[in-house]
Structures are given as structure tokens and as C-alpha cells.
């Protein structure tokens, strides 16, 4: 069994300046662990972080649930009526009782891959 580690945009390490990520990337190359990326990562970097976007292509993407206006249609999983309540539970846990309407676009993307 290989340990899977999911990273988001803040850990893409395109400039190789994160020592712990450098170690994890070496372990990934050796097959000791698998680094995967969130489905939101590439969306977040489409605004001009070309070096990060290029590096992210080496990682397999795990798909989160779809959120209208934030998800790429073919990079998300669409669920059931229960998803709204589950999403609100994650929002409340991460953002201390804020509602979805009070979150920034980046906050929503963080909620999407939990």
C-alpha cells in the first residue's frame, strides 16, 4: 500500500523552495508515496501562475464535488441533495460559523476539496 498525499496550490513548490515538499517529491519519484492534486488546484493557477500549472501536470487529480460557478464541469463529481448540508458543515468547521455566501472564492475552493 502506498501512502497518498493530496496537495493544493500552496504546496505546488514550482520554485523548489519548500524543503519538506522537496523530500516528499523525491519519495514520490521513488514510488514510496503518491502525491495527488486537488481538482481546484489548476483552476486556481489559471490566472497566470504558468510555472505552477506546468508542474501540476505531473500529478494525478482527485475530483472533488462540483460547485456551480467554481468547478470545471469535467473535473468534478456531482452528488445528491445531501451535499448542501454537508458543505455547510465543512464551512462551519473551517470558517467558524460563516455561511457560504460570506466566503471568498478562494475559501469556497478550499471547502470544495475537503
C-alpha positions as CSV (number, residue, x, y, z in Angstrom):
1,X,0.0,0.0,0.0
2,X,1.3,3.4,-1.0
3,X,0.5,6.5,1.1
4,X,-1.3,9.1,-0.9
5,X,-0.8,12.8,-0.1
6,X,-3.1,15.4,-1.5
7,X,-1.6,18.8,-2.2
8,X,-3.3,22.1,-3.0
9,X,-1.9,25.2,-4.7
10,X,0.2,26.4,-1.8
11,X,2.3,23.3,-1.9
12,X,3.0,23.0,-5.7
13,X,6.6,24.0,-4.9
14,X,7.3,25.1,-8.5
15,X,10.4,27.0,-7.4
16,X,11.6,24.1,-5.2
17,X,11.9,26.3,-2.1
18,X,9.9,24.2,0.3
19,X,12.3,21.7,1.8
20,X,9.6,19.3,3.2
21,X,7.9,19.3,-0.2
22,X,11.3,18.6,-1.9
23,X,11.6,15.5,0.3
24,X,8.1,14.4,-0.5
25,X,8.6,14.9,-4.2
26,X,11.7,12.6,-4.0
27,X,9.7,10.0,-2.2
28,X,7.0,10.3,-4.9
29,X,9.6,9.8,-7.7
30,X,10.8,6.7,-5.9
31,X,7.3,5.3,-5.6
32,X,7.3,5.4,-1.9
33,X,4.3,7.8,-1.7
34,X,1.9,9.2,-4.3
35,X,1.3,12.9,-4.5
36,X,-2.0,13.9,-6.0
37,X,-3.5,17.3,-6.6
38,X,-6.9,18.7,-5.8
39,X,-9.3,19.4,-8.6
40,X,-9.3,23.0,-7.6
41,X,-5.5,23.4,-8.0
42,X,-5.3,24.0,-11.7
43,X,-8.4,26.3,-11.6
44,X,-6.6,28.5,-9.0
45,X,-3.5,28.7,-11.1
46,X,-5.2,29.5,-14.4
47,X,-4.9,33.2,-13.5
48,X,-1.3,33.3,-14.6
49,X,0.9,31.0,-12.5
50,X,2.2,29.2,-15.5
51,X,5.2,27.6,-13.8
52,X,2.9,26.1,-11.1
53,X,0.4,24.9,-13.7
54,X,3.1,23.2,-15.7
55,X,4.4,21.4,-12.6
56,X,1.0,20.3,-11.5
57,X,0.6,18.3,-14.7
58,X,2.8,15.6,-13.3
59,X,0.3,14.8,-10.6
60,X,-2.9,12.8,-10.8
61,X,-6.0,14.8,-10.0
62,X,-8.6,13.7,-7.4
63,X,-12.0,15.0,-8.1
64,X,-14.0,16.9,-5.5
65,X,-17.7,17.7,-5.6
66,X,-19.0,20.2,-8.1
67,X,-19.8,23.7,-7.1
68,X,-21.6,25.9,-9.7
69,X,-19.5,28.8,-10.7
70,X,-16.3,27.3,-9.3
71,X,-15.9,23.8,-10.6
72,X,-14.7,22.8,-14.0
73,X,-17.6,20.6,-15.3
74,X,-15.4,17.6,-16.3
75,X,-13.2,17.8,-13.2
76,X,-15.8,17.3,-10.5
77,X,-18.2,14.8,-9.1
78,X,-21.9,15.8,-8.8
79,X,-23.8,14.3,-5.9
80,X,-27.1,14.3,-4.1
81,X,-29.4,16.6,-2.2
82,X,-27.4,15.9,0.9
83,X,-24.4,17.8,-0.4
84,X,-25.6,21.2,0.6
85,X,-25.9,20.2,4.2
86,X,-22.5,18.5,4.2
87,X,-20.9,21.5,2.5
88,X,-22.4,23.9,5.2
89,X,-21.0,21.6,7.9
90,X,-17.5,21.9,6.4
91,X,-17.9,25.7,6.1
92,X,-18.9,26.0,9.7
93,X,-16.0,23.9,10.8
94,X,-13.4,25.7,8.8
95,X,-14.7,29.2,9.0
96,X,-16.3,29.4,12.4
97,X,-19.9,29.6,11.6
98,X,-19.8,31.7,8.4
99,X,-22.4,31.0,5.7
100,X,-21.4,30.0,2.2
101,X,-22.5,33.5,1.0
102,X,-19.9,35.1,3.3
103,X,-16.9,33.2,1.8
104,X,-14.4,34.4,-0.7
105,X,-13.9,32.5,-4.0
106,X,-10.7,31.0,-2.5
107,X,-12.4,30.0,0.7
108,X,-15.0,28.1,-1.4
109,X,-12.3,26.3,-3.4
110,X,-10.8,25.2,-0.1
111,X,-14.1,23.8,1.0
112,X,-14.6,22.0,-2.3
113,X,-11.7,19.6,-1.8
114,X,-12.4,18.6,1.8
